[in-house]
Amino acid sequence: MASMDDVFARYEKRLAVLEKSNNPFTKGIAWVEGELVPLAEARIPLKDQGFMHSDLTYDVPSVWDGRFFRLDDHMTRLEVSCAKMRMKLPLPREEVKDILVDMVAKSGIKDAFVELIITRGLKGVRGHTPGEEFKNNLYMFIEPYVWVMDPDVQRTGGSAVVARTVRRIPPGAVDPTVKNLQWGDLTRGLFEAADRGATYPFLTDGDANLTEGSGFNVLLVKDGIIYTPDRGVLHGVTRKSVFDVARAWGIEGGKLGPITKKIWDGYWALHYDPKYSFEISYAVVNGTLSNGTGKAAQGILQNGAATLG
């Protein structure tokens, strides 16, 4: 079983190797209109409705130690979000997955933050004809792993507050099961937390019920039972993974410390389980990291798809 010190030590070694690389994509790579560019050079049209009105949905898979984690779960959630937003994935699902694998391989990034964004496109909804097809846009980018809570903080625990001055946007206004960038309430929560000497805000629904934080789900352990809000929240893939680990361990009792340690260790162990992840083939071609055509990786994707109850 993994230990926190071991997981972070191996991560730091991989990061040190990455930082010495002269590959132009190690700091990030983006896919815009079919072209791969360094992330810092990526541009989108100013009139894109995703930028103008946040008319978009997105998802954020990850790569850990050279393995894509629960990519099919993220792709399924993205497709469901698109349907709720009356949008479509502009490319076939398998083609998108193949592009992502190729991007990660070309970047050489072994621990990666991966984001796919689908916008309404350049034409807005106002004045449209019912049944009219919109040309939705797809943007993708990859960069080194982004932590919600830095490793040093995880060793001792972070500081959080229940927000007093802001509530979570109600589901009747913005569907929280659709991953979105309507972050006005979450940003206000972050400012409030900082003003009160903390880092993380927990937002309520205005009726004293917890919902979620700024970019993360909230789970509580009480009397050996894990609790998490079900309404007014994103059904997170990390949240789902916590439940999978809890079921695997048969967690029913115990104190807070032992339970959270089992969950933490089990969560990182999932990243090496073929049920939940698949390995990316990094190869050097003409001095550039690549996985070749990417088609072979597509077979790995299909074989590594997560199977959940």
N, C-alpha and C positions, 0 to 999 in steps of 0.2 A: 504494500500500500504506500502511496506517495506521502511524503511529509512536506509541510510548507517550506521548510528550509531547502529541501532537495528540489522541489518544483521551481522555486525562485532562483536557486543557484544555477540550474541548467538553463533557465530562461536568460539570465544575465550573460552566460557564456555565448549563447546564440546571438544575443544582441551585440556583444562586443565584436563578433565576427562580421555581422552585418555592417556595423559602423566603419569598418576598415575597407569595405568594398568600394570599388570605383564604378560600379554599375550605375548608370544614370537613373534607374528605376528603383533603387533601394530606399529612397525617401518617399516613394509613392509613384503609382502608375494609374493613369485614368484612361477610360474608353469613352470617347465622345464622337458620335456620328461615324462609327466604324474605325476610328483612328486611335492608336495608342500614343499617349504623350506623357512626359513627366507630370506628376500631379500638380506641381507648382505652375505649370504652363497651361493647364486645362481651363477652358472658357466655355460659357454657355450663352445663348442669345438672351439679351436683356428682356425681350418681349415674351420669353417663355413663361407660361402661366404658373409654373412651379415657383418661379422667382417673383412674379408679379403678385400672385394671390395665394401662394402656398398650396396650389391646386395640384397635389401630388400624393404619392405614397412611396414608402421605401422599406428596405429591410437591411439588416446588418448581420450577415454570417461572420464567421471567424476562421482563421487558420491557426492551429497551435502545434508547434514542433513539426511543421511540414505536413500536417494533416488537416483537411477541411472537416469542420465539425458541424454535423446535422444540417448540411446544405439543403437536402431535400425538404426538411421541415421548414426552413426559411423560405425556400422557393414556393412551397405550398401556401404558406401564410401570405406571401407577396401576391400570389395569384388570387387568393380569396379577397385580399384588400383591394386589388384592382377591380374585381367584380363589384364590390360594394361601392366603389368610386365611379363606376361606369367607365372603366378604362380597361385596356388590354396590354399584356406583355407584348411589346413590339416585335420580338423575335421568338421563335420556338424555344420552349423551356430548355431542351437539351443543348441547343446552340448557345444559350446564355451561360449554362453551366460550363460548357466547353471553353468559352471565352474567358470565364473567370479562372479556370484552372490554368489556362495558358498565361494569363496576366500574372498570377501568383508565381508561376515558374519563371517567367521572364524577369520578375522583380528580384527573385532570390530571397524574398522575405519569408522566413520560417514561422514567424508569429505575426499574424496580420489582422488588421481591421479591414473588413470588406463591406462596401456599401453599394447597393443598387437603388437607383432613384427613377421612378416613372412619373412623368408629368403629363398634364393635359395636352401640352404642346403649345404651339404659337397662337392658336385660336382659342378665344375664351368662350365660355358657355352662354353668356348673354347674347340673345338674338339668334341662337342656333335653331335649326329645324328639328323637331322631334324625330328621332331615329337617325339623325345625321352622324356619320362616322368622323371621329376626331383622329388626327395623326398624333398619337401619343409618342413622347420622346423617352428614351432610355439613356441614362448616364450611369457609369460604374467607375468606382475607384478603389484602390487598395493602398494601404499605408501601414507602417509598423503598428503593432498592437496598441490599442488605446485602453487604458484601465479606467474603470469607473472609480475604483479605490486603489491607490498605488500600493504596490507590494509592502512597502515599509509600514503603511497604515494598517494593512490587513493583519500584520503580526500582533497588533495591540487593539485594533478596533477603531472605527471612526466616530465622529460626533454628529448627532442628528437632533433635529427638533421637529415637533409637529407644528406646521405653519399656522399662524393665527390670523394673518392679514389677507390671505388668499386661499381660495378653495379650488379644487380641480374642476375643469370645465365639465359640465354635466353631459352624460352620454347622449341626451336628446339634442345637444348642440353639435358636438364633435364625437364621432364614434371612436372610443379609445381602443377598440380591437383592430382598428385600421392604423397601422403605424404612420404617424404624421408629424409634421414639423410646426404644429400650432403650439408653440412653446411659451406663449405669453404668461400663462399661469405658472409654469415650471420655472421660468426665468425669474419671476417675482419671488418664487419660493427660495431659489438659490440666494437672491439678495437678502431676503429675510434671515435665512439661516446664517449667512456671514455676519449680518448685523447683530445677531444674538450669540456670536462666538462659536458657531457650528459650521459644518461643511455640507451636510445633507438634509434636505427638507422632506418631510412626509406630509403630503397633502390629504385633506379630508374632503368629503363630498358636501360639506356645509351642514351636515346633520350628525357630526361627530363620528362618522365612519371613516376609517382609513381607506385610501385608494392606493396611490403609488407615489414614488419619488421622481426626481428629475432625471429620467432616463433609466429607471430601475424599478423592479417590482419590490414589494415589501413582504417578507415572510417572518413570522414570529414563532417562537417555540415556547409553549406553556404546558407544564405538567407532562412533558414528553410527547406532546402533540404539536405538529406543525400547522400553523394557520396562515392563510393568505387571503386578501380580498378577492372576490370573484366578479364584482360589478364595478364599472367605472375604471377598469384597468386594461392594459394590454396583456394578452395571454402570452407572456414571454417564453422564449425557448429555454433560457436559463432557468426560469421558474419550473418549466416542464422537466428539465433535467434534474432539478432538486427532487421532484416527486419520484422520478425514476430511481434515483439513488436511494431514497427513503424506502421505496417498495422493495428494492433489492436487499436492503439491510434489515427489513422487517422492523423498522424503528417504531416502537410503541411507547417506550418509557425511557427514563433516564434524566439526567440533568442537562442544563443548557450546554455546558462545555463539551461533554462527550458527544452529544447529538450533532452540534454544529461542526465538530472536527470530523466526524464520520461523513457528513454531507460534503464538507470541503474536500476531503481526500477522495471520496467517491466521485465527485464532480470532475476532478481533473483526470481520474482514471478513465472516465468515459471517453476522453479525448483520444485514447489509444485503443478503444474497443471498436472493432470493425462494424459492429451494429450501428455505431453512431458517427464514425469518421472514416475517411479513406486517405491514403498516403498520396502525396503529390510527387511526381518524378521531376527532380531538378537536374538538368543536364547542361553542360556548357557547349554551345554551338557558335563557332566563330567569335569566341570571347564573350558571348552573351548568354545569360542563363535562359533556357527554354525547355519546354517539355515536348519539343518536336511538333507534330501536327495537332496534338491535343485530343485526337480521336481515341487513342488508346485509353487516355484518362477518362473519356466518357464512359467506357465500359466499367472502369473502377467506380465511377460515380453511381452507376446503376446497381452494381453489386454492393456498394457501401451504403445504400439508402437505409435510413433508420426505419425500423419496424416497431411501432408502438402500439400498446393496447388502448 
